[in-house]
């Protein structure tokens, strides 16, 4: 696949790293205004770094847009005359709806909207996908790309904002929970390095149990909560102090915020 990442910032580079690690492209173009920040990628024989979005598009079939929402309209206007029937447009831009893209490049383009998260850099992203009517014929291409970089799921576009909060912002939420667990372990006597390893691996194990078993979290919780035991004592104390409530309220606050930056 001939892929261009338009906007090789944090997310764009995470996608690039995932593609490189998995050798998931024929050629890869990375664009950014300050290309000196991308020098290390020029060492790869099939990777081209450029400031010129039009050059990248001319030499690619799959276009992944990973720019800021305020930049998206300008970039689409800049490159729309370069688009051909071969191009598949995959947007990762928060809040920039398919209708807004169609208004600029036309409804006859293959358009897929995606929401990966930064775990894509290690092949563990949870990526949500949706498309315009024509894009349905090419959404399998986006699935193939993102399934090599984690897991993908196709959802209706009206769920994309909520998915952004759960899957993209959610990485930060889980990081904060891991940090809090690490701090708790330090308070119990572990050094910081060991504490973080304990927290990370336990989080990974908990998630893997649910993924592989398909069970509800409470089923696994029941296995480790014995009558009058330390686990139920800790869980109840956390709930008395609003653990679940705080997390849900945080998710709702993020969802409220993201809906203020949506582009129609």
C-alpha positions as CSV (number, residue, x, y, z in Angstrom):
1,X,0.0,0.0,0.0
2,X,1.2,3.5,-0.9
3,X,0.4,5.5,2.2
4,X,0.8,9.2,3.1
5,X,0.4,10.6,6.6
6,X,-0.5,14.2,6.2
7,X,0.5,15.8,9.5
8,X,3.2,13.7,11.2
9,X,2.7,15.1,14.7
10,X,2.2,12.9,17.8
11,X,-0.6,10.8,16.5
12,X,0.7,10.8,12.9
13,X,4.1,9.5,14.1
14,X,2.4,6.9,16.3
15,X,0.7,5.6,13.2
16,X,3.9,5.8,11.2
17,X,5.8,3.8,13.9
18,X,3.1,1.1,13.9
19,X,3.2,0.8,10.1
20,X,7.0,0.6,10.1
21,X,7.2,-2.0,12.8
22,X,4.6,-4.1,11.0
23,X,6.0,-3.4,7.5
24,X,2.5,-2.5,6.5
25,X,3.2,-0.4,3.4
26,X,4.9,-0.3,0.0
27,X,5.9,3.4,0.4
28,X,5.2,5.8,3.2
29,X,5.2,9.6,2.9
30,X,5.3,11.8,6.1
31,X,4.5,15.5,5.8
32,X,5.2,18.2,8.3
33,X,6.1,21.9,8.2
34,X,9.2,21.3,10.3
35,X,10.7,18.3,8.6
36,X,13.9,18.5,10.7
37,X,11.9,16.9,13.5
38,X,11.4,13.8,11.2
39,X,15.1,13.2,10.2
40,X,15.3,9.8,11.9
41,X,12.6,8.5,9.5
42,X,14.6,9.4,6.5
43,X,16.8,6.4,7.4
44,X,14.1,4.0,6.2
45,X,14.4,3.2,2.5
46,X,10.7,3.2,1.8
47,X,9.9,6.4,3.8
48,X,9.9,9.9,2.3
49,X,9.8,13.0,4.5
50,X,8.5,16.2,2.9
51,X,6.9,19.6,3.6
52,X,4.8,19.2,0.4
53,X,1.4,17.7,0.9
54,X,0.7,17.7,-2.8
55,X,3.9,15.6,-3.5
56,X,2.8,13.1,-0.9
57,X,-0.6,12.8,-2.4
58,X,0.6,12.4,-6.0
59,X,2.7,9.4,-4.9
60,X,0.2,7.7,-2.6
61,X,-3.1,5.9,-2.8
62,X,-4.1,6.0,0.9
63,X,-4.1,9.4,2.6
64,X,-4.2,9.5,6.4
65,X,-5.0,13.0,7.7
66,X,-3.6,13.5,11.3
67,X,-3.7,17.3,11.6
68,X,-5.3,19.7,14.0
69,X,-9.1,20.3,13.4
70,X,-8.4,24.0,12.6
71,X,-6.0,23.0,9.9
72,X,-8.1,20.3,8.2
73,X,-10.3,22.6,6.0
74,X,-7.3,24.5,4.7
75,X,-5.4,21.3,3.8
76,X,-8.3,19.8,2.0
77,X,-8.8,22.9,0.0
78,X,-5.1,22.9,-0.9
79,X,-5.0,19.3,-2.1
80,X,-8.5,18.7,-3.5
81,X,-7.5,19.2,-7.1
82,X,-4.9,16.4,-6.7
83,X,-7.4,13.8,-5.7
84,X,-8.3,11.0,-8.1
85,X,-10.5,8.0,-8.1
86,X,-7.7,5.9,-6.7
87,X,-7.4,7.8,-3.4
88,X,-8.9,6.7,-0.1
89,X,-9.1,9.5,2.5
90,X,-8.8,8.4,6.1
91,X,-9.3,11.2,8.6
92,X,-8.2,10.9,12.2
93,X,-9.2,14.5,12.9
94,X,-11.3,15.0,16.1
95,X,-14.7,16.5,15.5
96,X,-14.3,16.9,11.7
97,X,-17.3,15.2,10.3
98,X,-17.6,13.3,7.0
99,X,-20.1,15.9,5.7
100,X,-17.5,18.6,6.3
101,X,-15.0,16.7,4.2
102,X,-17.5,16.0,1.4
103,X,-18.4,19.7,1.3
104,X,-14.8,20.4,0.3
105,X,-13.7,17.4,-1.8
106,X,-17.0,16.1,-3.0
107,X,-19.2,13.1,-2.2
108,X,-17.6,11.0,-4.9
109,X,-14.4,10.4,-2.9
110,X,-13.8,7.4,-0.7
111,X,-13.9,8.9,2.8
112,X,-13.3,7.0,6.0
113,X,-13.3,8.6,9.4
114,X,-11.1,6.9,12.0
115,X,-10.3,7.4,15.7
116,X,-7.2,5.5,16.8
117,X,-5.3,6.1,20.0
118,X,-1.6,6.5,20.7
119,X,-1.2,2.8,21.6
120,X,-1.1,2.4,17.8
121,X,2.7,3.0,18.1
122,X,2.9,-0.4,19.8
123,X,0.3,-2.2,17.8
124,X,-2.4,-2.0,20.5
125,X,-4.8,0.7,19.3
126,X,-8.5,0.4,19.7
127,X,-9.6,2.2,16.5
128,X,-13.2,3.1,15.6
129,X,-14.2,3.5,11.9
130,X,-17.0,4.9,9.9
131,X,-17.4,6.1,6.3
132,X,-19.5,8.0,3.8
133,X,-21.6,5.9,1.4
134,X,-18.9,5.6,-1.2
135,X,-16.3,4.9,1.4
136,X,-18.1,1.7,2.4
137,X,-16.5,0.1,-0.6
138,X,-13.0,0.9,0.8
139,X,-13.5,0.7,4.5
140,X,-12.0,-2.8,4.5
141,X,-8.7,-1.2,3.5
142,X,-8.9,1.0,6.7
143,X,-9.7,-2.1,8.7
144,X,-6.8,-4.0,7.3
145,X,-4.4,-1.1,8.2
146,X,-5.7,-0.6,11.7
147,X,-6.1,-4.3,12.5
148,X,-2.4,-4.6,11.9
149,X,-1.9,-1.8,14.5
150,X,-4.3,-3.1,17.1
151,X,-8.1,-3.8,16.8
152,X,-10.7,-1.9,14.9
153,X,-14.5,-1.7,15.0
154,X,-17.0,-0.1,12.6
155,X,-19.5,2.2,14.3
156,X,-22.1,4.8,13.1
157,X,-20.7,8.3,12.8
158,X,-23.0,9.6,15.4
159,X,-21.1,7.4,18.0
160,X,-17.7,8.7,16.9
161,X,-17.5,11.5,19.5
162,X,-18.3,9.1,22.3
163,X,-15.8,6.7,20.9
164,X,-13.1,9.4,20.9
165,X,-13.7,9.9,24.7
166,X,-13.6,6.2,25.5
167,X,-10.8,5.1,23.3
168,X,-8.5,8.1,22.7
169,X,-9.0,10.2,25.8
170,X,-9.4,6.9,27.6
171,X,-5.7,6.1,27.2
172,X,-5.0,9.1,29.5
173,X,-7.7,8.0,31.9
174,X,-6.1,4.5,32.3
175,X,-2.7,6.0,32.5
176,X,-3.9,8.1,35.5
177,X,-5.3,5.0,37.2
178,X,-2.0,3.1,36.6
179,X,-0.1,6.1,38.1
180,X,-2.4,6.1,41.2
181,X,-1.9,2.4,41.7
182,X,1.9,3.0,41.4
183,X,1.7,5.7,44.0
184,X,-0.2,3.3,46.3
185,X,2.4,0.6,45.8
186,X,5.2,3.1,46.7
187,X,3.3,4.0,49.9
188,X,3.2,0.3,50.7
189,X,7.0,0.1,50.5
190,X,7.9,-0.7,46.8
191,X,10.4,1.4,45.0
192,X,9.0,3.5,42.1
193,X,10.3,1.2,39.3
194,X,8.9,-2.0,40.8
195,X,5.7,-0.2,41.8
196,X,5.0,0.8,38.2
197,X,5.8,-2.6,36.9
198,X,3.4,-4.2,39.3
199,X,0.7,-1.7,38.3
200,X,1.2,-2.0,34.5
201,X,1.3,-5.7,34.4
202,X,-1.7,-6.1,36.7
203,X,-3.7,-3.8,34.5
204,X,-2.6,-5.7,31.4
205,X,-3.5,-9.0,33.0
206,X,-7.0,-7.7,34.0
207,X,-7.7,-6.5,30.5
208,X,-6.4,-9.8,29.0
209,X,-8.6,-11.8,31.2
210,X,-11.7,-10.0,30.0
211,X,-10.6,-10.1,26.3
212,X,-9.8,-13.8,26.3
213,X,-12.7,-15.0,28.5
214,X,-15.4,-12.6,27.2
215,X,-16.7,-12.4,30.7
216,X,-18.2,-9.4,32.5
217,X,-15.8,-7.6,34.9
218,X,-17.9,-8.5,37.9
219,X,-17.4,-12.2,37.2
220,X,-13.7,-11.8,37.5
221,X,-14.0,-9.5,40.5
222,X,-16.1,-12.2,42.3
223,X,-13.1,-14.6,42.0
224,X,-10.9,-12.4,44.1
225,X,-13.3,-10.9,46.6
226,X,-13.6,-13.4,49.5
227,X,-16.0,-12.7,52.5
228,X,-14.5,-10.1,54.8
229,X,-11.3,-10.1,52.7
230,X,-8.9,-7.3,51.8
231,X,-10.1,-7.0,48.2
232,X,-13.7,-6.2,49.0
233,X,-12.6,-3.9,51.8
234,X,-10.5,-1.9,49.4
235,X,-13.2,-1.9,46.6
236,X,-15.8,-0.6,49.0
237,X,-13.5,2.1,50.3
238,X,-12.8,3.2,46.7
239,X,-16.5,3.3,45.9
240,X,-17.4,5.2,49.1
241,X,-14.9,7.8,47.9
242,X,-16.5,7.9,44.4
243,X,-14.2,5.9,42.2
244,X,-16.8,4.7,39.7
245,X,-18.8,8.0,39.9
246,X,-15.7,10.1,39.4
247,X,-14.7,8.1,36.3
248,X,-18.2,8.3,34.8
249,X,-18.4,12.1,35.5
250,X,-15.0,12.5,33.9
251,X,-16.1,10.7,30.8
252,X,-19.3,12.8,30.6
253,X,-17.2,16.0,31.0
254,X,-14.9,15.0,28.1
255,X,-17.9,14.1,26.0
256,X,-19.5,17.5,26.7
257,X,-16.2,19.2,25.7
258,X,-15.6,17.3,22.5
259,X,-19.1,18.3,21.3
260,X,-18.0,21.9,21.4
261,X,-15.2,21.3,18.8
262,X,-17.3,19.4,16.3
263,X,-17.2,20.6,12.7
264,X,-20.4,20.1,10.8
